[in-house]
Every structure is written in structure tokens, then in C-alpha cells.
Amino acid sequence: MKKIILLLMLSAAVFSCKNSEEKKVEETTTENVENAENLKAYKGDFIDSNGALVLMGSNFIYGVKRDAISESLSKQVAAVKKNDTDMVGVIVRGVVSKNTDNDSEWEEVITIKDIMRVNDKPSEVDIKLDETAKKK
């Protein structure tokens, strides 16, 4: 009788462990789907100036989280721009979140997940300064 009870308890323990592993796999899959849905496309001008990565659109400005993808984007933009202050139009997909880094002044940062497009020439400057004007 003791052997039967022990066998039943052992069987119940094995089956319950198997079910919890399946639940963990389902939860992970659900999280990945939700993360994929949170990716949005952002179109704006990208600039890498003095180590600060910035994405500026028509109605937003985000600091860019530095990682391998943002470094790759920075290299692509550096190949296009003519001087250090040039901004280059890009389209990226990423996730915007609140900034938790105390060293950065940006309220929100974007973590770029995919580089969709990089323009082949720098963006037009909105305001041109006449650097040839003589000082009086």
C-alpha cells in the first residue's frame, strides 16, 4: 500500500513539473510577441555629436541608447555626413522608454532594434549661418 501511495505522489510531482515548464514556454512566447508589437517605426534625423546619439523627428527628440545597433547606425551616418554637425535622415524601428540613466539628460530614450533606412545625403539645414560675414 505504501508503494502505491509513493508511486502516485511521484507521478503527480513529475506531471506537475512538466505542466509548469509548458507554462513558462507559453509566457516567454507571449512576451516576445508583445515586444514585437511594441516596435514602432520612427522617421527623423540622426546625429552623433561629441558622443551623444540623438534622434530628432518633427514632434519628438529622443536620446539613443548606445548598443551594437546604434553604433552600426552611427557608422552608416558618419559615412554620409560631410561635417560633424550634419544630421542624416533615418527610419528605424525601436522601443521608447523612460530614461533611467542619471548621466543622461534625456527624459525618454529609444532603443533601436532595426535600421530600416539611412538617407544617402545629409538633411537640409533649416537655418544657415553666414560664416563669411565680417565682425564689426
N, CA, C and O atoms as CSV, one atom per row, in Angstrom:
chain,resi,resn,atom,element,x,y,z
A,1,MET,N,N,0.828,-1.186,0.000
A,1,MET,CA,C,0.000,0.000,0.000
A,1,MET,C,C,0.877,1.255,0.000
A,1,MET,O,O,0.590,2.223,-0.704
A,2,LYS,N,N,1.946,1.227,0.797
A,2,LYS,CA,C,2.848,2.373,0.855
A,2,LYS,C,C,3.515,2.612,-0.497
A,2,LYS,O,O,3.736,3.758,-0.886
A,3,LYS,N,N,3.833,1.540,-1.209
A,3,LYS,CA,C,4.474,1.672,-2.511
A,3,LYS,C,C,3.535,2.320,-3.514
A,3,LYS,O,O,3.972,3.121,-4.341
A,4,ILE,N,N,2.263,1.991,-3.456
A,4,ILE,CA,C,1.289,2.566,-4.382
A,4,ILE,C,C,1.128,4.061,-4.118
A,4,ILE,O,O,1.079,4.850,-5.061
A,5,ILE,N,N,1.046,4.456,-2.864
A,5,ILE,CA,C,0.908,5.873,-2.495
A,5,ILE,C,C,2.158,6.640,-2.918
A,5,ILE,O,O,2.065,7.740,-3.462
A,6,LEU,N,N,3.321,6.054,-2.665
A,6,LEU,CA,C,4.578,6.694,-3.055
A,6,LEU,C,C,4.649,6.849,-4.572
A,6,LEU,O,O,5.079,7.894,-5.060
A,7,LEU,N,N,4.239,5.836,-5.323
A,7,LEU,CA,C,4.232,5.891,-6.774
A,7,LEU,C,C,3.262,6.959,-7.283
A,7,LEU,O,O,3.585,7.679,-8.228
A,8,LEU,N,N,2.095,7.072,-6.682
A,8,LEU,CA,C,1.128,8.098,-7.070
A,8,LEU,C,C,1.658,9.501,-6.786
A,8,LEU,O,O,1.483,10.398,-7.610
A,9,MET,N,N,2.292,9.704,-5.653
A,9,MET,CA,C,2.853,11.016,-5.296
A,9,MET,C,C,3.984,11.391,-6.250
A,9,MET,O,O,4.087,12.542,-6.675
A,10,LEU,N,N,4.826,10.424,-6.583
A,10,LEU,CA,C,5.927,10.677,-7.505
A,10,LEU,C,C,5.396,11.017,-8.896
A,10,LEU,O,O,5.912,11.924,-9.549
A,11,SER,N,N,4.375,10.303,-9.352
A,11,SER,CA,C,3.763,10.581,-10.649
A,11,SER,C,C,3.147,11.976,-10.671
A,11,SER,O,O,3.294,12.708,-11.650
A,12,ALA,N,N,2.465,12.341,-9.600
A,12,ALA,CA,C,1.850,13.671,-9.528
A,12,ALA,C,C,2.920,14.760,-9.582
A,12,ALA,O,O,2.729,15.783,-10.240
A,13,ALA,N,N,4.039,14.549,-8.897
A,13,ALA,CA,C,5.123,15.536,-8.894
A,13,ALA,C,C,5.723,15.690,-10.287
A,13,ALA,O,O,5.985,16.812,-10.721
A,14,VAL,N,N,5.943,14.600,-10.986
A,14,VAL,CA,C,6.528,14.656,-12.328
A,14,VAL,C,C,5.591,15.376,-13.291
A,14,VAL,O,O,6.036,16.234,-14.053
A,15,PHE,N,N,4.300,15.041,-13.269
A,15,PHE,CA,C,3.358,15.684,-14.171
A,15,PHE,C,C,3.176,17.169,-13.862
A,15,PHE,O,O,3.002,17.967,-14.783
A,16,SER,N,N,3.212,17.551,-12.606
A,16,SER,CA,C,3.059,18.970,-12.269
A,16,SER,C,C,4.273,19.761,-12.718
A,16,SER,O,O,4.126,20.909,-13.136
A,17,CYS,N,N,5.475,19.186,-12.647
A,17,CYS,CA,C,6.670,19.874,-13.133
A,17,CYS,C,C,6.603,20.078,-14.634
A,17,CYS,O,O,6.997,21.134,-15.129
A,18,LYS,N,N,6.117,19.096,-15.362
A,18,LYS,CA,C,6.015,19.192,-16.809
A,18,LYS,C,C,5.055,20.312,-17.205
A,18,LYS,O,O,5.335,21.049,-18.150
A,19,ASN,N,N,3.949,20.451,-16.514
A,19,ASN,CA,C,2.978,21.500,-16.821
A,19,ASN,C,C,3.557,22.880,-16.551
A,19,ASN,O,O,3.296,23.804,-17.321
A,20,SER,N,N,4.336,23.055,-15.484
A,20,SER,CA,C,4.891,24.369,-15.183
A,20,SER,C,C,5.921,24.774,-16.228
A,20,SER,O,O,6.049,25.961,-16.529
A,21,GLU,N,N,6.669,23.807,-16.796
A,21,GLU,CA,C,7.620,24.127,-17.854
A,21,GLU,C,C,6.885,24.593,-19.106
A,21,GLU,O,O,7.330,25.526,-19.775
A,22,GLU,N,N,5.757,23.946,-19.428
A,22,GLU,CA,C,4.977,24.364,-20.583
A,22,GLU,C,C,4.431,25.763,-20.390
A,22,GLU,O,O,4.383,26.540,-21.343
A,23,LYS,N,N,4.016,26.104,-19.176
A,23,LYS,CA,C,3.509,27.445,-18.897
A,23,LYS,C,C,4.606,28.477,-19.080
A,23,LYS,O,O,4.351,29.561,-19.605
A,24,LYS,N,N,5.845,28.157,-18.649
A,24,LYS,CA,C,6.955,29.091,-18.806
A,24,LYS,C,C,7.237,29.356,-20.278
A,24,LYS,O,O,7.505,30.494,-20.661
A,25,VAL,N,N,7.180,28.323,-21.102
A,25,VAL,CA,C,7.404,28.487,-22.538
A,25,VAL,C,C,6.314,29.364,-23.132
A,25,VAL,O,O,6.610,30.237,-23.947
A,26,GLU,N,N,5.065,29.154,-22.746
A,26,GLU,CA,C,3.962,29.970,-23.250
A,26,GLU,C,C,4.138,31.426,-22.829
A,26,GLU,O,O,3.909,32.325,-23.638
A,27,GLU,N,N,4.544,31.683,-21.571
A,27,GLU,CA,C,4.737,33.045,-21.098
A,27,GLU,C,C,5.848,33.737,-21.870
A,27,GLU,O,O,5.704,34.905,-22.230
A,28,THR,N,N,6.956,33.045,-22.136
A,28,THR,CA,C,8.070,33.622,-22.885
A,28,THR,C,C,7.640,33.962,-24.300
A,28,THR,O,O,7.991,35.024,-24.813
A,29,THR,N,N,6.888,33.082,-24.936
A,29,THR,CA,C,6.406,33.333,-26.291
A,29,THR,C,C,5.486,34.542,-26.303
A,29,THR,O,O,5.572,35.367,-27.213
A,30,THR,N,N,4.617,34.666,-25.327
A,30,THR,CA,C,3.713,35.807,-25.242
A,30,THR,C,C,4.494,37.104,-25.071
A,30,THR,O,O,4.157,38.110,-25.695
A,31,GLU,N,N,5.534,37.098,-24.234
A,31,GLU,CA,C,6.347,38.297,-24.037
A,31,GLU,C,C,7.027,38.701,-25.333
A,31,GLU,O,O,7.083,39.891,-25.643
A,32,ASN,N,N,7.550,37.743,-26.104
A,32,ASN,CA,C,8.209,38.061,-27.368
A,32,ASN,C,C,7.233,38.663,-28.361
A,32,ASN,O,O,7.592,39.592,-29.086
A,33,VAL,N,N,6.018,38.162,-28.412
A,33,VAL,CA,C,5.007,38.721,-29.304
A,33,VAL,C,C,4.666,40.139,-28.874
A,33,VAL,O,O,4.542,41.022,-29.723
A,34,GLU,N,N,4.514,40.377,-27.583
A,34,GLU,CA,C,4.206,41.720,-27.102
A,34,GLU,C,C,5.349,42.671,-27.414
A,34,GLU,O,O,5.102,43.806,-27.821
A,35,ASN,N,N,6.606,42.236,-27.234
A,35,ASN,CA,C,7.742,43.087,-27.546
A,35,ASN,C,C,7.778,43.418,-29.030
A,35,ASN,O,O,8.096,44.548,-29.401
A,36,ALA,N,N,7.460,42.458,-29.879
A,36,ALA,CA,C,7.442,42.711,-31.323
A,36,ALA,C,C,6.353,43.733,-31.670
A,36,ALA,O,O,6.532,44.548,-32.575
A,37,GLU,N,N,5.233,43.690,-30.956
A,37,GLU,CA,C,4.165,44.647,-31.217
A,37,GLU,C,C,4.529,46.043,-30.725
A,37,GLU,O,O,4.011,47.024,-31.259
A,38,ASN,N,N,5.404,46.168,-29.724
A,38,ASN,CA,C,5.807,47.464,-29.204
A,38,ASN,C,C,6.785,48.185,-30.122
A,38,ASN,O,O,6.999,49.386,-29.959
A,39,LEU,N,N,7.387,47.481,-31.085
A,39,LEU,CA,C,8.311,48.113,-32.008
A,39,LEU,C,C,7.536,49.019,-32.950
A,39,LEU,O,O,6.598,48.587,-33.621
A,40,LYS,N,N,7.939,50.266,-32.989
A,40,LYS,CA,C,7.315,51.223,-33.891
A,40,LYS,C,C,8.386,51.806,-34.780
A,40,LYS,O,O,9.559,51.849,-34.410
A,41,ALA,N,N,7.984,52.252,-35.945
A,41,ALA,CA,C,8.910,52.893,-36.870
A,41,ALA,C,C,8.995,54.381,-36.538
A,41,ALA,O,O,7.980,55.029,-36.279
A,42,TYR,N,N,10.198,54.906,-36.549
A,42,TYR,CA,C,10.442,56.320,-36.268
A,42,TYR,C,C,11.252,56.904,-37.414
A,42,TYR,O,O,12.284,56.356,-37.802
A,43,LYS,N,N,10.775,58.025,-37.952
A,43,LYS,CA,C,11.471,58.715,-39.031
A,43,LYS,C,C,11.965,60.042,-38.483
A,43,LYS,O,O,11.195,60.826,-37.927
A,44,GLY,N,N,13.257,60.283,-38.648
A,44,GLY,CA,C,13.811,61.529,-38.153
A,44,GLY,C,C,15.250,61.695,-38.583
A,44,GLY,O,O,15.771,60.925,-39.391
A,45,ASP,N,N,15.884,62.716,-38.027
A,45,ASP,CA,C,17.286,62.992,-38.303
A,45,ASP,C,C,18.131,62.452,-37.165
A,45,ASP,O,O,17.820,62.663,-35.993
A,46,PHE,N,N,19.193,61.756,-37.515
A,46,PHE,CA,C,20.100,61.160,-36.536
A,46,PHE,C,C,21.384,61.966,-36.515
A,46,PHE,O,O,21.905,62.353,-37.561
A,47,ILE,N,N,21.887,62.215,-35.319
A,47,ILE,CA,C,23.162,62.912,-35.177
A,47,ILE,C,C,23.971,62.258,-34.069
A,47,ILE,O,O,23.437,61.865,-33.032
A,48,ASP,N,N,25.251,62.152,-34.310
A,48,ASP,CA,C,26.210,61.672,-33.315
A,48,ASP,C,C,27.186,62.809,-33.107
A,48,ASP,O,O,28.093,63.019,-33.912
A,49,SER,N,N,26.996,63.541,-32.025
A,49,SER,CA,C,27.818,64.717,-31.771
A,49,SER,C,C,28.457,64.621,-30.396
A,49,SER,O,O,27.764,64.558,-29.380
A,50,ASN,N,N,29.752,64.609,-30.373
A,50,ASN,CA,C,30.518,64.519,-29.121
A,50,ASN,C,C,30.079,63.341,-28.261
A,50,ASN,O,O,30.002,63.456,-27.038
A,51,GLY,N,N,29.796,62.221,-28.892
A,51,GLY,CA,C,29.427,61.015,-28.155
A,51,GLY,C,C,27.960,60.911,-27.791
A,51,GLY,O,O,27.528,59.881,-27.275
A,52,ALA,N,N,27.181,61.958,-28.049
A,52,ALA,CA,C,25.747,61.918,-27.757
A,52,ALA,C,C,25.003,61.494,-29.012
A,52,ALA,O,O,25.152,62.106,-30.069
A,53,LEU,N,N,24.205,60.449,-28.891
A,53,LEU,CA,C,23.401,59.968,-30.012
A,53,LEU,C,C,21.987,60.492,-29.845
A,53,LEU,O,O,21.377,60.318,-28.790
A,54,VAL,N,N,21.458,61.139,-30.889
A,54,VAL,CA,C,20.146,61.775,-30.804
A,54,VAL,C,C,19.342,61.465,-32.065
A,54,VAL,O,O,19.869,61.503,-33.177
A,55,LEU,N,N,18.057,61.159,-31.875
A,55,LEU,CA,C,17.118,61.002,-32.974
A,55,LEU,C,C,16.062,62.088,-32.834
A,55,LEU,O,O,15.350,62.144,-31.831
A,56,MET,N,N,15.961,62.963,-33.855
A,56,MET,CA,C,15.036,64.096,-33.791
A,56,MET,C,C,14.044,64.005,-34.939
A,56,MET,O,O,14.423,64.007,-36.110
A,57,GLY,N,N,12.768,63.927,-34.582
A,57,GLY,CA,C,11.701,63.905,-35.580
A,57,GLY,C,C,10.950,65.217,-35.580
A,57,GLY,O,O,11.367,66.175,-34.929
A,58,SER,N,N,9.850,65.268,-36.302
A,58,SER,CA,C,9.076,66.507,-36.388
A,58,SER,C,C,8.370,66.842,-35.080
A,58,SER,O,O,8.090,68.011,-34.813
A,59,ASN,N,N,8.075,65.825,-34.253
A,59,ASN,CA,C,7.397,66.108,-32.985
A,59,ASN,C,C,8.018,65.351,-31.802
A,59,ASN,O,O,7.349,65.121,-30.795
A,60,PHE,N,N,9.278,64.970,-31.920
A,60,PHE,CA,C,9.950,64.289,-30.817
A,60,PHE,C,C,11.456,64.465,-30.911
A,60,PHE,O,O,12.007,64.701,-31.987
A,61,ILE,N,N,12.109,64.346,-29.763
A,61,ILE,CA,C,13.563,64.266,-29.679
A,61,ILE,C,C,13.869,63.209,-28.631
A,61,ILE,O,O,13.443,63.331,-27.482
A,62,TYR,N,N,14.610,62.166,-29.020
A,62,TYR,CA,C,14.975,61.095,-28.103
A,62,TYR,C,C,16.481,60.937,-28.061
A,62,TYR,O,O,17.166,61.055,-29.077
A,63,GLY,N,N,16.977,60.670,-26.880
A,63,GLY,CA,C,18.331,60.188,-26.774
A,63,GLY,C,C,18.336,58.751,-27.261
A,63,GLY,O,O,17.340,58.043,-27.110
A,64,VAL,N,N,19.438,58.314,-27.840
A,64,VAL,CA,C,19.519,56.950,-28.370
A,64,VAL,C,C,20.396,56.127,-27.442
A,64,VAL,O,O,21.522,56.510,-27.124
A,65,LYS,N,N,19.864,54.990,-27.014
A,65,LYS,CA,C,20.615,54.095,-26.145
A,65,LYS,C,C,21.775,53.496,-26.935
A,65,LYS,O,O,21.592,52.972,-28.034
A,66,ARG,N,N,22.953,53.583,-26.364
A,66,ARG,CA,C,24.156,53.112,-27.043
A,66,ARG,C,C,24.267,51.592,-26.914
A,66,ARG,O,O,24.338,51.050,-25.811
A,67,ASP,N,N,24.282,50.917,-28.070
A,67,ASP,CA,C,24.475,49.475,-28.140
A,67,ASP,C,C,25.044,49.155,-29.523
A,67,ASP,O,O,25.403,50.067,-30.267
A,68,ALA,N,N,25.129,47.889,-29.869
A,68,ALA,CA,C,25.740,47.492,-31.140
A,68,ALA,C,C,24.971,48.036,-32.343
A,68,ALA,O,O,25.576,48.440,-33.336
A,69,ILE,N,N,23.644,48.048,-32.256
A,69,ILE,CA,C,22.846,48.518,-33.389
A,69,ILE,C,C,22.996,50.032,-33.561
A,69,ILE,O,O,23.128,50.517,-34.685
A,70,SER,N,N,22.977,50.775,-32.462
A,70,SER,CA,C,23.134,52.229,-32.577
A,70,SER,C,C,24.546,52.594,-33.038
A,70,SER,O,O,24.723,53.587,-33.743
A,71,GLU,N,N,25.539,51.815,-32.655
A,71,GLU,CA,C,26.902,52.052,-33.130
A,71,GLU,C,C,26.986,51.793,-34.634
A,71,GLU,O,O,27.671,52.522,-35.351
A,72,SER,N,N,26.295,50.762,-35.112
A,72,SER,CA,C,26.254,50.473,-36.545
A,72,SER,C,C,25.588,51.619,-37.302
A,72,SER,O,O,26.060,52.032,-38.361
A,73,LEU,N,N,24.489,52.127,-36.752
A,73,LEU,CA,C,23.805,53.263,-37.370
A,73,LEU,C,C,24.717,54.483,-37.390
A,73,LEU,O,O,24.765,55.208,-38.384
A,74,SER,N,N,25.431,54.706,-36.314
A,74,SER,CA,C,26.346,55.844,-36.224
A,74,SER,C,C,27.424,55.761,-37.303
A,74,SER,O,O,27.786,56.776,-37.898
A,75,LYS,N,N,27.936,54.559,-37.557
A,75,LYS,CA,C,28.954,54.378,-38.604
A,75,LYS,C,C,28.362,54.626,-39.985
A,75,LYS,O,O,29.018,55.226,-40.836
A,76,GLN,N,N,27.138,54.175,-40.220
A,76,GLN,CA,C,26.487,54.400,-41.510
A,76,GLN,C,C,26.260,55.898,-41.736
A,76,GLN,O,O,26.460,56.401,-42.842
A,77,VAL,N,N,25.845,56.598,-40.691
A,77,VAL,CA,C,25.596,58.034,-40.794
A,77,VAL,C,C,26.907,58.787,-40.992
A,77,VAL,O,O,26.954,59.747,-41.761
A,78,ALA,N,N,27.975,58.367,-40.308
A,78,ALA,CA,C,29.276,59.022,-40.438
A,78,ALA,C,C,29.791,58.944,-41.872
A,78,ALA,O,O,30.467,59.863,-42.332
A,79,ALA,N,N,29.484,57.869,-42.577
A,79,ALA,CA,C,29.917,57.726,-43.962
A,79,ALA,C,C,29.177,58.695,-44.887
A,79,ALA,O,O,29.677,59.026,-45.962
A,80,VAL,N,N,28.002,59.148,-44.481
A,80,VAL,CA,C,27.182,60.021,-45.325
A,80,VAL,C,C,27.443,61.499,-45.042
A,80,VAL,O,O,27.483,62.307,-45.970
A,81,LYS,N,N,27.618,61.857,-43.789
A,81,LYS,CA,C,27.691,63.287,-43.453
A,81,LYS,C,C,29.018,63.912,-43.891
A,81,LYS,O,O,30.055,63.252,-43.956
A,82,LYS,N,N,28.939,65.212,-44.190
A,82,LYS,CA,C,30.088,65.940,-44.713
A,82,LYS,C,C,30.874,66.660,-43.623
A,82,LYS,O,O,32.090,66.815,-43.735
A,83,ASN,N,N,30.185,67.101,-42.565
A,83,ASN,CA,C,30.900,67.688,-41.427
A,83,ASN,C,C,30.248,67.220,-40.131
A,83,ASN,O,O,29.204,66.569,-40.156
A,84,ASP,N,N,30.856,67.548,-39.015
A,84,ASP,CA,C,30.428,66.997,-37.730
A,84,ASP,C,C,29.015,67.376,-37.318
A,84,ASP,O,O,28.382,66.651,-36.551
A,85,THR,N,N,28.511,68.496,-37.814
A,85,THR,CA,C,27.190,68.953,-37.384
A,85,THR,C,C,26.063,68.498,-38.310
A,85,THR,O,O,24.898,68.813,-38.065
A,86,ASP,N,N,26.392,67.767,-39.360
A,86,ASP,CA,C,25.356,67.281,-40.278
A,86,ASP,C,C,24.472,66.242,-39.606
A,86,ASP,O,O,24.942,65.401,-38.840
A,87,MET,N,N,23.180,66.321,-39.910
A,87,MET,CA,C,22.229,65.305,-39.484
A,87,MET,C,C,21.785,64.542,-40.719
A,87,MET,O,O,21.672,65.108,-41.806
A,88,VAL,N,N,21.535,63.259,-40.542
A,88,VAL,CA,C,21.164,62.409,-41.664
A,88,VAL,C,C,19.808,61.783,-41.370
A,88,VAL,O,O,19.576,61.270,-40.275
A,89,GLY,N,N,18.920,61.825,-42.345
A,89,GLY,CA,C,17.591,61.238,-42.200
A,89,GLY,C,C,17.665,59.721,-42.132
A,89,GLY,O,O,18.354,59.080,-42.925
A,90,VAL,N,N,16.939,59.159,-41.169
A,90,VAL,CA,C,16.903,57.711,-40.991
A,90,VAL,C,C,15.477,57.271,-40.683
A,90,VAL,O,O,14.639,58.065,-40.256
A,91,ILE,N,N,15.228,55.994,-40.909
A,91,ILE,CA,C,13.998,55.357,-40.453
A,91,ILE,C,C,14.431,54.127,-39.679
A,91,ILE,O,O,15.116,53.255,-40.214
A,92,VAL,N,N,14.032,54.061,-38.417
A,92,VAL,CA,C,14.421,52.947,-37.549
A,92,VAL,C,C,13.184,52.412,-36.837
A,92,VAL,O,O,12.165,53.093,-36.721
A,93,ARG,N,N,13.301,51.187,-36.369
A,93,ARG,CA,C,12.268,50.623,-35.507
A,93,ARG,C,C,12.884,50.437,-34.142
A,93,ARG,O,O,14.031,50.009,-34.012
A,94,GLY,N,N,12.104,50.764,-33.122
A,94,GLY,CA,C,12.641,50.641,-31.780
A,94,GLY,C,C,11.581,50.799,-30.717
A,94,GLY,O,O,10.385,50.883,-30.995
A,95,VAL,N,N,12.064,50.836,-29.481
A,95,VAL,CA,C,11.197,50.951,-28.315
A,95,VAL,C,C,11.607,52.196,-27.536
A,95,VAL,O,O,12.775,52.363,-27.185
A,96,VAL,N,N,10.644,53.060,-27.272
A,96,VAL,CA,C,10.886,54.261,-26.484
A,96,VAL,C,C,10.533,53.969,-25.030
A,96,VAL,O,O,9.487,53.391,-24.736
A,97,SER,N,N,11.424,54.377,-24.125
A,97,SER,CA,C,11.182,54.140,-22.704
A,97,SER,C,C,11.691,55.328,-21.896
A,97,SER,O,O,12.436,56.169,-22.399
A,98,LYS,N,N,11.276,55.378,-20.638
A,98,LYS,CA,C,11.757,56.417,-19.735
A,98,LYS,C,C,13.241,56.206,-19.495
A,98,LYS,O,O,13.709,55.070,-19.423
A,99,ASN,N,N,13.976,57.295,-19.373
A,99,ASN,CA,C,15.416,57.223,-19.163
A,99,ASN,C,C,15.707,56.933,-17.695
A,99,ASN,O,O,15.244,57.653,-16.811
A,100,THR,N,N,16.466,55.888,-17.442
A,100,THR,CA,C,16.854,55.539,-16.072
A,100,THR,C,C,18.307,55.864,-15.798
A,100,THR,O,O,18.782,55.681,-14.677
A,101,ASP,N,N,19.028,56.347,-16.814
A,101,ASP,CA,C,20.445,56.685,-16.673
A,101,ASP,C,C,20.568,58.086,-16.090
A,101,ASP,O,O,20.073,59.048,-16.678
A,102,ASN,N,N,21.218,58.209,-14.946
A,102,ASN,CA,C,21.352,59.507,-14.286
A,102,ASN,C,C,22.328,60.427,-15.005
A,102,ASN,O,O,22.257,61.645,-14.842
A,103,ASP,N,N,23.245,59.865,-15.802
A,103,ASP,CA,C,24.236,60.684,-16.503
A,103,ASP,C,C,23.645,61.407,-17.707
A,103,ASP,O,O,24.193,62.419,-18.144
A,104,SER,N,N,22.561,60.918,-18.240
A,104,SER,CA,C,21.954,61.491,-19.432
A,104,SER,C,C,20.820,62.436,-19.040
A,104,SER,O,O,20.130,62.219,-18.044
A,105,GLU,N,N,20.641,63.485,-19.838
A,105,GLU,CA,C,19.609,64.479,-19.534
A,105,GLU,C,C,18.290,64.209,-20.258
A,105,GLU,O,O,17.316,64.927,-20.032
A,106,TRP,N,N,18.235,63.207,-21.113
A,106,TRP,CA,C,17.029,62.926,-21.879
A,106,TRP,C,C,15.965,62.300,-20.993
A,106,TRP,O,O,16.258,61.422,-20.181
A,107,GLU,N,N,14.717,62.761,-21.155
A,107,GLU,CA,C,13.604,62.176,-20.405
A,107,GLU,C,C,13.257,60.804,-20.947
A,107,GLU,O,O,12.949,59.886,-20.187
A,108,GLU,N,N,13.307,60.664,-22.279
A,108,GLU,CA,C,12.996,59.390,-22.918
A,108,GLU,C,C,14.134,59.002,-23.852
A,108,GLU,O,O,14.758,59.853,-24.485
A,109,VAL,N,N,14.389,57.709,-23.923
A,109,VAL,CA,C,15.414,57.197,-24.825
A,109,VAL,C,C,14.790,56.139,-25.723
A,109,VAL,O,O,13.817,55.480,-25.358
A,110,ILE,N,N,15.367,55.996,-26.888
A,110,ILE,CA,C,14.909,54.974,-27.813
A,110,ILE,C,C,15.988,53.900,-27.918
A,110,ILE,O,O,17.171,54.197,-28.080
A,111,THR,N,N,15.558,52.664,-27.822
A,111,THR,CA,C,16.442,51.527,-28.050
A,111,THR,C,C,16.150,51.037,-29.453
A,111,THR,O,O,15.078,50.491,-29.715
A,112,ILE,N,N,17.091,51.229,-30.348
A,112,ILE,CA,C,16.895,50.866,-31.753
A,112,ILE,C,C,17.050,49.364,-31.907
A,112,ILE,O,O,18.042,48.779,-31.471
A,113,LYS,N,N,16.062,48.754,-32.530
A,113,LYS,CA,C,16.081,47.306,-32.766
A,113,LYS,C,C,16.346,46.960,-34.221
A,113,LYS,O,O,16.828,45.867,-34.520
A,114,ASP,N,N,16.032,47.893,-35.143
A,114,ASP,CA,C,16.186,47.609,-36.557
A,114,ASP,C,C,16.422,48.913,-37.312
A,114,ASP,O,O,15.719,49.900,-37.097
A,115,ILE,N,N,17.413,48.908,-38.193
A,115,ILE,CA,C,17.689,50.059,-39.058
A,115,ILE,C,C,16.998,49.775,-40.386
A,115,ILE,O,O,17.375,48.847,-41.101
A,116,MET,N,N,15.995,50.570,-40.711
A,116,MET,CA,C,15.230,50.329,-41.928
A,116,MET,C,C,15.808,51.081,-43.123
A,116,MET,O,O,15.856,50.549,-44.232
A,117,ARG,N,N,16.254,52.339,-42.891
A,117,ARG,CA,C,16.761,53.142,-43.997
A,117,ARG,C,C,17.671,54.243,-43.476
A,117,ARG,O,O,17.427,54.825,-42.419
A,118,VAL,N,N,18.722,54.516,-44.239
A,118,VAL,CA,C,19.609,55.644,-43.979
A,118,VAL,C,C,19.715,56.417,-45.285
A,118,VAL,O,O,20.064,55.846,-46.318
A,119,ASN,N,N,19.415,57.720,-45.247
A,119,ASN,CA,C,19.498,58.531,-46.466
A,119,ASN,C,C,20.934,58.575,-46.971
A,119,ASN,O,O,21.884,58.384,-46.212
A,120,ASP,N,N,21.070,58.831,-48.271
A,120,ASP,CA,C,22.401,58.851,-48.862
A,120,ASP,C,C,23.035,60.233,-48.900
A,120,ASP,O,O,24.130,60.400,-49.436
A,121,LYS,N,N,22.346,61.236,-48.327
A,121,LYS,CA,C,22.931,62.574,-48.211
A,121,LYS,C,C,22.413,63.229,-46.930
A,121,LYS,O,O,21.342,62.864,-46.445
A,122,PRO,N,N,23.149,64.181,-46.381
A,122,PRO,CA,C,22.720,64.856,-45.149
A,122,PRO,C,C,21.421,65.624,-45.348
A,122,PRO,O,O,21.078,66.010,-46.465
A,123,SER,N,N,20.704,65.838,-44.250
A,123,SER,CA,C,19.462,66.608,-44.285
A,123,SER,C,C,19.764,68.072,-44.553
A,123,SER,O,O,20.843,68.572,-44.235
A,124,GLU,N,N,18.791,68.744,-45.145
A,124,GLU,CA,C,18.933,70.180,-45.395
A,124,GLU,C,C,18.902,70.936,-44.069
A,124,GLU,O,O,18.167,70.575,-43.151
A,125,VAL,N,N,19.691,71.964,-43.988
A,125,VAL,CA,C,19.768,72.774,-42.778
A,125,VAL,C,C,18.611,73.766,-42.781
A,125,VAL,O,O,18.361,74.433,-43.786
A,126,ASP,N,N,17.897,73.863,-41.639
A,126,ASP,CA,C,16.776,74.797,-41.540
A,126,ASP,C,C,17.256,76.240,-41.487
A,126,ASP,O,O,16.657,77.125,-42.098
A,127,ILE,N,N,18.333,76.472,-40.758
A,127,ILE,CA,C,18.871,77.817,-40.584
A,127,ILE,C,C,20.333,77.789,-40.985
A,127,ILE,O,O,21.119,77.002,-40.458
A,128,LYS,N,N,20.693,78.658,-41.925
A,128,LYS,CA,C,22.088,78.742,-42.340
A,128,LYS,C,C,22.707,79.982,-41.724
A,128,LYS,O,O,22.130,81.069,-41.754
A,129,LEU,N,N,23.881,79.798,-41.171
A,129,LEU,CA,C,24.620,80.922,-40.616
A,129,LEU,C,C,25.625,81.405,-41.657
A,129,LEU,O,O,26.290,80.602,-42.312
A,130,ASP,N,N,25.725,82.709,-41.799
A,130,ASP,CA,C,26.693,83.278,-42.737
A,130,ASP,C,C,28.018,83.391,-42.010
A,130,ASP,O,O,28.261,84.341,-41.266
A,131,GLU,N,N,28.864,82.411,-42.238
A,131,GLU,CA,C,30.150,82.390,-41.544
A,131,GLU,C,C,31.167,83.314,-42.202
A,131,GLU,O,O,32.235,83.548,-41.637
A,132,THR,N,N,30.859,83.841,-43.379
A,132,THR,CA,C,31.797,84.718,-44.083
A,132,THR,C,C,31.605,86.181,-43.721
A,132,THR,O,O,32.397,87.033,-44.123
A,133,ALA,N,N,30.551,86.475,-42.959
A,133,ALA,CA,C,30.281,87.866,-42.581
A,133,ALA,C,C,31.402,88.383,-41.694
A,133,ALA,O,O,31.926,87.667,-40.840
A,134,LYS,N,N,31.754,89.630,-41.915
A,134,LYS,CA,C,32.846,90.238,-41.143
A,134,LYS,C,C,32.287,90.748,-39.818
A,134,LYS,O,O,31.183,91.288,-39.744
A,135,LYS,N,N,33.085,90.555,-38.787
A,135,LYS,CA,C,32.705,91.093,-37.486
A,135,LYS,C,C,33.034,92.550,-37.430
A,135,LYS,O,O,34.087,92.956,-37.923
A,136,LYS,N,N,32.187,93.353,-36.854
A,136,LYS,CA,C,32.412,94.796,-36.761
A,136,LYS,C,C,32.860,95.164,-35.396
A,136,LYS,O,O,33.101,96.339,-35.121
